[in-house]
Amino acid sequence: MNNIDSEKIAWDTHYDLYGSGARPPIGELDKSATLAVSASLQKPQSNGSPIDGVGFATPPTQMRPLSQQKERPKQIVPNDAPKVALYELVAKDDVDMNHQMEPTATPVSPSEDELLEGEVGWTEALSHPKLLATGLCYDIRMRYHSELDPPKQRLDFHPEDPRRIYHIYRALCQAGLYKDPQFNVPTIEKPLERIQARNATASEICLVHTANHYHFVASTAAMTNESLIHLERMHDSIYFNPLTFSSALLSAGGAIETCKAVVSSRVKNAIAVIRPPGHHAECNRPMGFCLFDNVSIAAKVCQADYPEACRKVLILDWDVHHGNGIQQAFEQDPNVLYISIHVHDDGNFYPLGPYGDHMHCGAAAGLGKNINIPWPTKGMGDSDYLYAFQQVVMPVAYDFNPDLVIIAAGFDAAVGDQLGGCFVTPTCYAHMAHMLMSLANGKLVVCLEGGYNLDSISKSALAVTRTLLGEPPDRIEKTRPTKSGAATVDMVRVYQRRFWPCLASDPKSSTKEGTMHGKVGLRVEDALRAYQKQQLCDEFDMMELSVFRERISKSFKHQVLATINYADAVPLIIFFHDPYHHQTGQDPTIGRLADAELYDTLTWYREWAIKAGFAIIDVNFPNHIANADDVDELMYDKAYEHAKRIAERNELAIYLWENYIELNDSTAIFFMGVGSPAREIVHILNNRETFFQRISGILLLLDASVPLLPSVSDQNTYYLSKWFKQNSLVLVSADHPIWTDHNGTGVKKPGKRFGAVWKSEVEGGVNDMLEKHREQVVEFVGARLGGNGRGR
C-alpha cells in the first residue's frame, strides 16, 4: 500500500465519496449529505452518466490517485471509525491505489480506435459485435463495505468477504485479460475494456425499491458504530458500516453502467465484478447480504433509457440461492423473463419458504414469465445444470427472444463452496454463458451475486470471462443428470408447458388455446395406470375400490385396486407407490417414452404376496390432482395447488384406513411405501390412534427424490416413536442427503421418530432398491408373522 497510513486512507475515501465541501468525521451526522439524499428523490442526480456516442465518462466522484490530489489539512479519524473496513486496504494482497484508481477507459472516436481492425469506423463497428471489446466493471471502493464487529479469529471471515471482488479481478489480470501494471501484460489481442462504476441515483434505485428503503440504507452512513452493530443484529443476514451505503451505490451504479454499455453497443458483452450483491434485496428490506437489487435496477434503467433497443430482458439467476428480490421486482412484468436455478429443499434452504418453488410462475400480466428450477437438495452438478439448460432454459429463452440477457451470477453452486454444497465446475459455468451468448445478438451482461470460496469464484468468473472474450469452453465429460435432477427439470417442464408450448413433447399439439383455455388431454400417467389396472385385474384377480368422497373421487379414479379377499381373515399388505410411469427404464437424457422399456418392479412383490397367502391393496398416488369444476383454475394459485395435492393424498390415506382396512378381519396388516407416498403412511400413524394397534409392520423405501424423511410428529414423539422404531424397516438410498456430512461433524443416524433407518447400498432410485432388498423385506415380514414369510 506504499506505506499510506490508515487515517489518510479513511479521510481520502470520505472526501472522494462525499465531495470537497464540509467534511465531518466519519460516524457523525453530515447535514449536507442528508439534504442531498432527500433532494435526490426530487430530481435525477448527474454524477457521471456515459457520454452518448463515445466511450465512458469519468464520474466526478471517482477517486483520484493520491499523487494527483491537492494538499489538504490532515483530519484525525475518530476512535469509532470502521477499522475493519480499513484492514482490507492494507492487506498484503491489495492493489496499488495509485494505479488502481486511474481511469482506464478512454473516449473512443473513429480516428483513435485502435481496437477495431483495419480502418473500420465506429458506426460500422456497431453492426459488427465481433469487432467490439468485452467490458469489465470493477471498483476498489466496493470493498469498503465490511464487518465492524468480526469474529476474533482472523481466519473466520464473513462469507460475503470484501476480498471476493479483488480475487476475481486479480485472476483476470494474471490471466492476461486486462491491462494492469501490477500484473501481467495482456496476452490477448483485444483485452477487457474498463467500464467505470458510478453512484446510482436515488431515482434509479427507486425504480425497484421504496423511498423508505433508500432512506434507510442512506441513513447508515451517519450512524455510530454501536448503532450499526445493533442494526446488524436486527436484520436478516446483513451487516453495515459507515461506508456501506457508498459501496451499495457503486455496486448498483456499476451494474447500470455495464448494462448500458452493452445495450448501446459500446462493448459487445461485459462482466461486472461488483459487491455487495443484490438479488435477495426486496423492495422494502435488505436481506441475505444484499442492500440494493443491482440487476433489477439495471434492467429497469435500460428499459427506461432504451425503450426500443431494450424492450425485453431475460434474467438468468444461477446463484445457488433463489433470487427472491428479482422475482418480486418483475413478478407482474410481461417483458422480463426471470429464470432461477437454485437449491430449494422444499423451502428449507435460504431464503426459506415456498416462494422459490416451481409453482410460482408470475402474476397478472407477468404470468408465465417466472420460472423456478428448484433442486430438492444440495449436491447438484454440471450434468444437472446442463440438463436444465437444454430442457427448459434455452427453449424458453429462444421463444422469448430477449433484447438483453443478464446473468445474476452467483458462484456459490461451485465446487468447493461450503454454503452452496453443489459441484458446478468452472467449465459448466462457461458452457451456460456460451449458450446464453447465442441470444439477443450476443448482448450479455454477467453481474456478480454470491459465491464465497475465493478460489472457486476466481476460477469460475475467469472461465466465464474467457467465454465472453470468444474462447470455446472446455469439454464436459459427464453429461447424464442425476435422477433427482432430471425429475426436477422434467417437473418444471411439464408445469411450465401451459405457458410455453415449446416445452411440450409435440409443440404442434400444445397451443395457448389448448393448454390455457381448452380441454386438458389425458395424462400419460393416467393412461398407464388404466393399462396397469387391466393387467392387475387379469393377472391377480384384482378389482377397483371406489372412493366415495366427492372432493377426491375424481383425482383417484382407477388408483385403488385390491384382491377380492382384502377383507378376509388373511394377512393383508398395502402398497403405496408413485405413478407407474415413474417406475420405468427411461433414460432421462433421451426424454421419449417410445425409446423406453416400461416395467413395474412391484410385480415381484405382488407375486410373492399372493404366493404367501396375502391379500393386497394397491394404491397409486398421482402427481396431479383433478378439479371437477375447472381444470385450469389451479394455474392461477400455485401454492394452493401444491397444498391441495398434499391434502388430497392425506385425505385418501385416511379414507382407505377408515373404510377398507381398520374394520376388516385381516390377521396381520403391513404397509409398504415406495417413494413419496411413504409420507401418507406416516400421516395415518400420526393422526389415527388405532393405527399402530392394528399394524404388524411398516416398510418404507426412499431415494433422494424424497429429501425429507417422514417422521412421527412432535406431540406423539414419546410413545409412538418407540413403536415406529421397533416395527419398521426404513431403507434409504446411499445417495440420499441424510448421509451427507454438511457441517463437518460427521453423519448422524436419524433418531427413532424416523423409524428404523438403514442405509441402502444402492445409489439410485427406488426401482433398483426394490430389486436389491427383496430378501430383507421378506425376512422382515416373516419375522412378524412367526414364520419365514415365504408362503405356504
NUGU-76404 format. One record per residue (C-alpha): residue in three letters; x, z, y negated. Coordinates in steps of 0.5 Angstrom, whole numbers, plus 500, padded with zeros to 3 digits. Last residue first. Layout:
# NUGU-76404
AlaXZY
...
//
This chain:
# NUGU-76404
Arg405505644
Gly409503637
Arg416504634
Gly415510630
Asn420514634
Gly415520635
Gly412526632
Leu409522627
Arg413525621
Ala419523625
Gly417516627
Val415514619
Phe422516617
Glu425513623
Val421506622
Val423506615
Gln431507616
Glu431502622
Arg428497617
His432498611
Lys436492610
Glu431487611
Leu426490606
Met432491601
Asp434484601
Asn427483599
Val427489594
Gly432485590
Gly440485589
Glu446490591
Val444492597
Glu448498600
Ser442503598
Lys443509594
Trp438515597
Val433519593
Ala429524596
Gly424525591
Phe424523583
Arg422531582
Lys428533586
Gly433531581
Pro437524581
Lys444524583
Lys449525578
Val454519576
Gly460522573
Thr461525566
Gly464518563
Asn458517559
His454512562
Asp456513569
Thr452507573
Trp448509579
Ile442510575
Pro443503572
His441500579
Asp446495582
Ala446499589
Ser439498590
Val434505590
Leu431507597
Val426513596
Leu424516602
Ser419522601
Asn416528604
Gln421533603
Lys423531595
Phe416530594
Trp413537596
Lys419540592
Ser417536586
Leu410538587
Tyr411546587
Tyr415546581
Thr414540577
Asn407539576
Gln407540569
Asp413536568
Ser410530571
Val413528578
Ser417522578
Pro417514578
Leu424511577
Leu426508570
Pro430501571
Val424498575
Ser427491575
Ala434494578
Asp431495585
Leu426500588
Leu424501595
Leu419507595
Leu417510602
Ile412516601
Gly410521607
Ser404524611
Ile399524605
Arg393528606
Gln395535602
Phe399531597
Phe393527595
Thr388533594
Glu391535587
Arg390528584
Asn393526578
Asn401527579
Leu401524586
Ile396518584
His401516579
Val407517584
Ile403511588
Glu402507582
Arg409508580
Ala411505586
Pro407499584
Ser414496580
Gly418494587
Val415496594
Gly411502595
Met410504602
Phe404510602
Phe403513609
Ile397517612
Ala396520618
Thr390521623
Ser386517619
Asp378519619
Asn376516612
Leu375521606
Glu381520601
Ile383513603
Tyr377508601
Asn373510595
Glu377516592
Trp384513593
Leu382506592
Tyr379508585
Ile386512583
Ala390506585
Leu386501581
Glu385506575
Asn393506575
Arg393499575
Glu388498570
Ala392503565
Ile398499566
Arg395493564
Lys391496558
Ala398499555
His401492556
Glu395488553
Tyr394493547
Ala402493545
Lys401485545
Asp395485540
Tyr393478538
Met395475545
Leu389479548
Glu383476545
Asp385469549
Val382471556
Asp375473552
Asp369476555
Ala372477563
Asn379479561
Ala384478566
Ile390482567
His397479568
Asn403482573
Pro398482579
Phe399488583
Asn398486591
Val395492595
Asp395491603
Ile391497607
Ile393497614
Ala391501620
Phe397503625
Gly397502632
Ala405501633
Lys404494634
Ile400493628
Ala405497623
Trp411493626
Glu407486625
Arg405489618
Tyr413491617
Trp415484619
Thr410480614
Leu413485608
Thr418480607
Asp414474605
Tyr417467604
Leu417462600
Glu422457600
Ala424454593
Asp425447591
Ala418445589
Leu417452586
Arg422450580
Gly426454576
Ile433452578
Thr437458575
Pro432463578
Asp434460585
Gln427461589
Gly427465596
Thr421468594
Gln418475593
His416474586
His411469588
Tyr407474593
Pro405479587
Asp408486587
His407491592
Phe403497594
Phe403497602
Ile398503605
Ile399505612
Leu394508616
Pro395512623
Val388512627
Ala382516627
Asp378510623
Ala377508616
Tyr382502616
Asn380499623
Ile378493620
Thr385491617
Ala385491610
Leu386487603
Val386489596
Gln388483591
His383478592
Lys379480586
Phe384485582
Ser383483575
Lys376481575
Ser374488578
Ile378492573
Arg373494568
Glu367493572
Arg369497578
Phe366496584
Val373493587
Ser371490594
Leu376491600
Glu378484603
Met378483610
Met384483615
Asp384480622
Phe392480622
Glu393473623
Asp387470620
Cys386475615
Leu393475613
Gln394468612
Gln387467608
Lys389472603
Gln396469603
Tyr393463600
Ala389467595
Arg395471593
Leu399464592
Ala394461588
Asp393468584
Glu401468583
Val401461581
Arg396462575
Leu390458575
Gly389455568
Val387458562
Lys381455558
Gly382453551
His383456545
Met390458545
Thr393454551
Gly389448552
Glu388447544
Lys396448543
Thr398444548
Ser400445555
Ser400440560
Lys404435557
Pro410440557
Asp410441564
Ser413447566
Ala411450560
Leu417453555
Cys416446550
Pro409448549
Trp411454544
Phe405458542
Arg402460549
Arg409458552
Gln411465549
Tyr409469555
Val411465561
Arg418464557
Val419472556
Met417473563
Asp422468565
Val427471561
Thr426478564
Ala426476571
Ala432472570
Gly436478567
Ser433483572
Lys435478578
Thr442477575
Pro444470572
Arg448465575
Thr453462570
Lys460465573
Glu466461571
Ile465460563
Arg470454561
Asp473455554
Pro469454547
Pro470447544
Glu474448537
Gly471445531
Leu472450526
Leu466454528
Thr468454535
Arg474457532
Thr470462528
Val466464534
Ala472466539
Leu475470533
Ala469474532
Ser469475539
Lys477477540
Ser476482533
Ile469485535
Ser472487542
Asp479490540
Leu475494534
Asn470497539
Tyr464498535
Gly460492534
Gly454491529
Glu452486524
Leu457481522
Cys453474519
Val455468522
Val452462518
Leu450455521
Lys448449517
Gly450444523
Asn445439521
Ala440444522
Leu441445530
Ser447443534
Met451448531
Leu446453535
Met449451542
His456452539
Ala455459537
Met452461544
His458458547
Ala463462543
Tyr459468544
Cys460467551
Thr467465551
Pro468472547
Thr465475553
Val459479554
Phe459485559
Cys454490556
Gly454497555
Gly452497548
Leu455503545
Gln461503550
Asp463496547
Gly469494552
Val466487554
Ala461485548
Ala454487547
Asp456491541
Phe458484537
Gly453484532
Ala452477529
Ala445476526
Ile446469527
Ile443465521
Val441457522
Leu439453516
Asp434447516
Pro430449522
Asn427444527
Phe422449531
Asp422445537
Tyr429445537
Ala430452536
Val424453542
Pro428449547
Met434452545
Val432460545
Val428460551
Gln431457558
Gln438455556
Phe439460551
Ala436466556
Tyr440463561
Leu446463557
Tyr445471555
Asp444472563
Ser450469565
Asp455472560
Gly453479562
Met448484562
Gly450491564
Lys445495560
Thr437496562
Pro431492562
Trp433486557
Pro428485552
Ile428478549
Asn424478543
Ile421472540
Asn418472533
Lys415466530
Gly409466535
Leu404469530
Gly407468523
Ala401466519
Ala397473522
Ala402477526
Gly409476530
Cys410475537
His411483539
Met409482547
His416481549
Asp418488547
Gly422490541
Tyr417494537
Pro415498543
Gly419504541
Leu427506540
Pro432503535
Tyr435504540
Phe434504547
Asn428508550
Gly423503549
Asp422500556
Asp430499557
His430495550
Val437492551
His437486546
Ile436478545
Ser433477538
Ile429471536
Tyr426470529
Leu423464527
Val422464519
Asn417459516
Pro411462519
Asp412468515
Gln408474518
Glu413478521
Phe419476517
Ala421482514
Gln419487520
Gln423483525
Ile429483520
Gly428490520
Asn427492527
Gly433488529
His433490536
His440493539
Val445489543
Asp446484537
Trp445477539
Asp440476533
Leu438469532
Ile435467525
Leu432460524
Val430458517
Lys425453515
Arg424451508
Cys432451506
Ala433444503
Glu426443499
Pro425450497
Tyr433451495
Asp433457491
Ala427461494
Gln428459501
Cys436461500
Val434468497
Lys429469502
Ala435468508
Ala440472504
Ile435478503
Ser433477511
Val441477513
Asn443483509
Asp438488510
Phe440493506
Leu442500508
Cys444500515
Phe448505520
Gly442505524
Met437507519
Pro435506511
Arg428506509
Asn423502505
Cys423495507
Glu427497514
Ala434497515
His436496522
His439489521
Gly443491515
Pro451492517
Pro455496512
Arg459491512
Ile461484512
Val465479515
Ala461473513
Ile462467517
Ala461460515
Asn459453516
Lys460446513
Val462448506
Arg460447499
Ser454443503
Ser449447498
Val446450504
Val452453507
Ala455455500
Lys448459499
Cys449462506
Thr455465504
Glu453467497
Ile447471500
Ala451474506
Gly457476501
Gly451479496
Ala448483501
Ser455486503
Leu457487496
Leu451491494
Ala452495500
Ser459497498
Ser457499491
Phe452503494
Thr456507499
Leu462508494
Pro459515492
Asn459517500
Phe453516505
Tyr452516512
Ile447513517
Ser444514524
Asp437516522
His437520515
Met436528514
Arg443529516
Glu446524511
Leu442527506
His446534506
Ile453530507
Leu451526500
Ser448533497
Glu455536498
Asn459530496
Thr455530489
Met450525488
Ala451519482
Ala453513487
Thr447516492
Ser442514486
Ala443507488
Val440507495
Phe434511493
His433506487
Tyr433500492
His428504497
Asn424505491
Ala424498489
Thr421496496
His426492500
Val426485502
Leu425480496
Cys427487492
Ile434486494
Glu434479490
Ser431483484
Ala436488484
Thr442483484
Ala447483490
Asn454484488
Arg459479489
Ala463476495
Gln468470494
Ile467465499
Arg474463502
Glu476457505
Leu478457513
Pro484453514
Lys483445515
Glu490442518
Ile491448523
Thr497453523
Pro495457517
Val502461515
Asn502467519
Phe500474516
Gln502478509
Pro502471505
Asp494470507
Lys492463509
Tyr486463514
Leu486460521
Gly493462523
Ala491466529
Gln494472525
Cys489471519
Leu483470524
Ala485477527
Arg487480521
Tyr480479518
Ile477481524
His481488524
Tyr479489517
Ile472488518
Arg472494523
Arg476498520
Pro471501516
Asp468504522
Glu461504524
Pro462508530
His464514527
Phe472516528
Asp474521533
Leu481519533
Arg482524527
Gln480530531
Lys476534525
Pro470530525
Pro468526519
Asp465529513
Leu465524507
Glu464518512
Ser466511510
His463506505
Tyr470504501
Arg471498507
Met466494503
Arg471493498
Ile476489502
Asp472483501
Tyr471478506
Cys467471506
Leu470466510
Gly468458510
Thr469452514
Ala471446511
Leu468440509
Leu470433512
Lys466434518
Pro460435514
His460428512
Ser454427507
Leu456432502
Ala463429503
Glu461422500
Thr459426493
Trp465430493
Gly469423494
Val473420500
Glu480418497
Gly484420504
Glu481426508
Leu478431504
Leu482438504
Glu486435498
Asp480436493
Glu483435486
Ser480429484
Pro474429487
Ser473437484
Val473443488
Pro473450484
Thr478455487
Ala477459493
Thr483464494
Pro481469489
Glu487475489
Met484481491
Gln488481498
His495479494
Asn496485490
Met492490495
Asp497489501
Val492490507
Asp491496511
Asp494497518
Lys498503516
Ala492507513
Val493508505
Leu486505504
Glu482508509
Tyr484515507
Leu481513501
Ala474513503
Val475520507
Lys477523500
Pro471521497
Ala472525491
Asp470533491
Asn476535488
Pro475531482
Val480525480
Ile484525474
Gln484519470
Lys490516467
Pro489512461
Arg489505461
Glu494499462
Lys491492463
Gln491490470
Gln495484472
Ser500487477
Leu494491480
Pro491485482
Arg484484479
Met478487483
Gln472482482
Thr466485478
Pro466479473
Pro465474480
Thr470469481
Ala466462481
Phe466458488
Gly467451488
Val464446484
Gly457442484
Asp453448481
Ile457454479
Pro456460484
Ser453466482
Gly458471479
Asn454477476
Ser448475472
Gln443480474
Pro436478474
Lys431481469
Gln426487470
Leu429490476
Ser436491474
Ala434495468
Ser433501472
Val440500475
Ala443499468
Leu440505466
Thr443509472
Ala449506470
Ser449508463
Lys447515465
Asp453516470
Leu452522473
Glu458526476
Gly461524483
Ile466520481
Pro469522474
Pro465519468
Arg468512466
Ala464509460
Gly465502459
Ser470498463
Gly466496469
Tyr462499474
Leu465496481
Asp472495477
Tyr473501474
His471505480
Thr475502484
Asp481503479
Trp479510479
Ala480511486
Ile486507487
Lys489511481
Glu488518485
Ser490515491
Asp497514489
Ile500507490
Asn506507494
Asn506499495
Met500500500
//
